[in-house]
Amino acid sequence: MDFRHLGKSGLIVSEIAYGNWLTHGSQVEADAAHACVKAALDVGITTFDTADVYAQTRAETVLGEALDGVRRESYELFTKVFWPTGPGRNDRGLSRKHIIESCTASLRRLRTDHIDLYQAHRYDVETPLEETLRAFDDLVRQGKVMYIGVSEWTAAQIADALRIAGEMGFDRIVSNQPQYNMLWRVIEAEVVPLSEREGVGQVVFSPLAQGILTGKYQPGQPPPAGSRATDEKGGANFISRWLSDDVLSRVQQLKPIADDAGLSLATMSLAWVLQNPNVSTAIIGASRPEQVRENVHASGVVVDTQLFLKAEAIIDEALAAQPA
Ligand SMILES: NC(=O)c1ccc[n+]([C@@H]2O[C@H](COP(=O)([O-])OP(=O)(O)OC[C@H]3O[C@@H](n4cnc5c(N)ncnc54)[C@H](OP(=O)(O)O)[C@@H]3O)[C@@H](O)[C@H]2O)c1
């Protein structure tokens, strides 16, 4: 496993992280969840990502159980706040009240006294940014949170947060967590250039487009048994956007390129994400330990740029053919 700094902070993270959205507390049973965490630790993953909202808070509980007994200093724990965790008006968003209450609950579920990276899961248009940043800063001063990040914020929102932090003397955001994969390159236009200038690292999610970029979904065929596309508890809905025959057949065309690189399609797709120097870590999901063991081979791999350009050209054609 290779390691990178989280943005320009001093925190070191494994360049492949393990996340438990849709899996722990939902798609997979606890023993499979624990086996995935164990596999992640065994292959050198030290960075784990979850959120208060995943599986209606059960995902944090499962991850807390799975990491119980592991030396706390040996791994980095990331979680998030924003989406509703209860029925109340204040059970959501980035108000001071919800940030402090949600952090307290996350610490309890995760069985720890500190979170290494606490992330605003989205931007809250209804709360003044100063209030949000001061609440995060208070958690840092209290030692409950080590670093602050955001998720899917625009370049302008990140720039505002950095400016306010500078003016008010608050801790700066060190990371952003966007979707980024060969099928979804939105951050390249504005978020990455700003982040590079400001020392903000990308903690990217769905680097395999939820499994599409493994090539296991075949055009014109039903999805493989047990895959996310068959998970009626939520996964099937989230992955459906990528399940057009047009996208799936182009993804199949990437396989010979992965063969030329001497990689599986999954590991080539992850290596593509990691070639971006602004990426601090790529968070993989896994429903079984074998996936973790396969995917980790992407760490440290160098792929010929020409192969990546060929892959990008194929994907660009597929995306151009998608309805707007
Ligand atoms: N900030 C946000 O808003 C946000 C949003 C989404 C995700 N995230 C974070 O990012 C993490 C990863 O997201 P993701 O799960 O969508 O990532 P992903 O790595 O793109 O997809 C993971 C899924 O693909 C399948 N898969 C993975 N490796 C495979 C392999 N080698 N062979 C075959 N199938 C394989 C598995 O699903 P099946 O086995 O079920 O098919 C696995 O659960 C989440 O856990 C979460 O921490 C954050």
The ligand as a Tripos MOL2 file, in Angstrom:
@<TRIPOS>MOLECULE
LIG
   48    52     1     0     0
SMALL
NO_CHARGES

@<TRIPOS>ATOM
      1 N1        -19.7000   11.6740    0.0640 N.am      1 LIG1
      2 C1        -20.6640   11.0920   -0.5850 C.2       1 LIG1
      3 O1        -21.7090   11.6910   -0.8950 O.2       1 LIG1
      4 C2        -20.4970    9.6300   -0.9450 C.ar      1 LIG1
      5 C3        -21.3810    9.0210   -1.8700 C.ar      1 LIG1
      6 C4        -21.1390    7.6830   -2.1890 C.ar      1 LIG1
      7 C5        -20.0930    6.9950   -1.6150 C.ar      1 LIG1
      8 N2        -19.2780    7.6230   -0.6930 N.ar      1 LIG1
      9 C6        -18.1350    6.9330   -0.0580 C.3       1 LIG1
     10 O2        -17.3880    6.2020   -1.0180 O.3       1 LIG1
     11 C7        -17.3560    4.8250   -0.6810 C.3       1 LIG1
     12 C8        -17.2720    3.9800   -1.8870 C.3       1 LIG1
     13 O3        -18.4080    4.1920   -2.7370 O.3       1 LIG1
     14 P1        -18.9110    3.0100   -3.6450 P.3       1 LIG1
     15 O4        -19.2620    1.8530   -2.7790 O.co2     1 LIG1
     16 O5        -19.9210    3.5290   -4.5980 O.co2     1 LIG1
     17 O6        -17.5190    2.6580   -4.4100 O.3       1 LIG1
     18 P2        -17.1040    1.7540   -5.6310 P.3       1 LIG1
     19 O7        -15.7770    1.2180   -5.2340 O.co2     1 LIG1
     20 O8        -17.2240    2.5360   -6.8920 O.co2     1 LIG1
     21 O9        -18.1810    0.5590   -5.7040 O.3       1 LIG1
     22 C9        -18.1490   -0.4400   -4.7380 C.3       1 LIG1
     23 C10       -18.9980   -1.6260   -5.1370 C.3       1 LIG1
     24 O10       -18.5760   -2.1670   -6.3800 O.3       1 LIG1
     25 C11       -18.5450   -3.6050   -6.3120 C.3       1 LIG1
     26 N3        -17.1440   -4.0270   -6.4240 N.ar      1 LIG1
     27 C12       -16.0600   -3.4440   -5.8560 C.ar      1 LIG1
     28 N4        -14.9370   -4.0710   -6.2000 N.ar      1 LIG1
     29 C13       -15.2960   -5.0870   -7.0060 C.ar      1 LIG1
     30 C14       -14.5540   -6.0810   -7.6850 C.ar      1 LIG1
     31 N5        -13.2240   -6.1380   -7.6020 N.pl3     1 LIG1
     32 N6        -15.2450   -6.9700   -8.4500 N.ar      1 LIG1
     33 C15       -16.5810   -6.9090   -8.5420 C.ar      1 LIG1
     34 N7        -17.3400   -5.9810   -7.9190 N.ar      1 LIG1
     35 C16       -16.6980   -5.0700   -7.1540 C.ar      1 LIG1
     36 C17       -19.1570   -3.9640   -4.9490 C.3       1 LIG1
     37 O11       -20.5770   -4.0370   -5.0550 O.3       1 LIG1
     38 P3        -21.4240   -5.4130   -5.2410 P.3       1 LIG1
     39 O12       -20.5450   -6.5620   -4.8390 O.co2     1 LIG1
     40 O13       -22.5970   -5.2230   -4.3570 O.co2     1 LIG1
     41 O14       -21.7900   -5.4050   -6.6890 O.co2     1 LIG1
     42 C18       -18.8130   -2.7530   -4.1210 C.3       1 LIG1
     43 O15       -19.6370   -2.5850   -2.9810 O.3       1 LIG1
     44 C19       -18.6240    4.6480    0.1700 C.3       1 LIG1
     45 O16       -18.5640    3.5120    0.9990 O.3       1 LIG1
     46 C20       -18.6000    5.9180    0.9840 C.3       1 LIG1
     47 O17       -17.6430    5.8040    2.0280 O.3       1 LIG1
     48 C21       -19.4680    8.9290   -0.3840 C.ar      1 LIG1
@<TRIPOS>BOND
     1     1     2 1
     2     2     3 2
     3     2     4 1
     4     4     5 ar
     5     4    48 ar
     6     5     6 ar
     7     6     7 ar
     8     7     8 ar
     9     8     9 1
    10     8    48 ar
    11     9    10 1
    12     9    46 1
    13    10    11 1
    14    11    12 1
    15    11    44 1
    16    12    13 1
    17    13    14 1
    18    14    15 2
    19    14    16 1
    20    14    17 1
    21    17    18 1
    22    18    19 2
    23    18    20 1
    24    18    21 1
    25    21    22 1
    26    22    23 1
    27    23    24 1
    28    23    42 1
    29    24    25 1
    30    25    26 1
    31    25    36 1
    32    26    27 ar
    33    26    35 ar
    34    27    28 ar
    35    28    29 ar
    36    29    30 ar
    37    29    35 ar
    38    30    31 1
    39    30    32 ar
    40    32    33 ar
    41    33    34 ar
    42    34    35 ar
    43    36    37 1
    44    36    42 1
    45    37    38 1
    46    38    39 2
    47    38    40 1
    48    38    41 1
    49    42    43 1
    50    44    45 1
    51    44    46 1
    52    46    47 1
@<TRIPOS>SUBSTRUCTURE
     1 LIG1         1 GROUP 0 **** ****
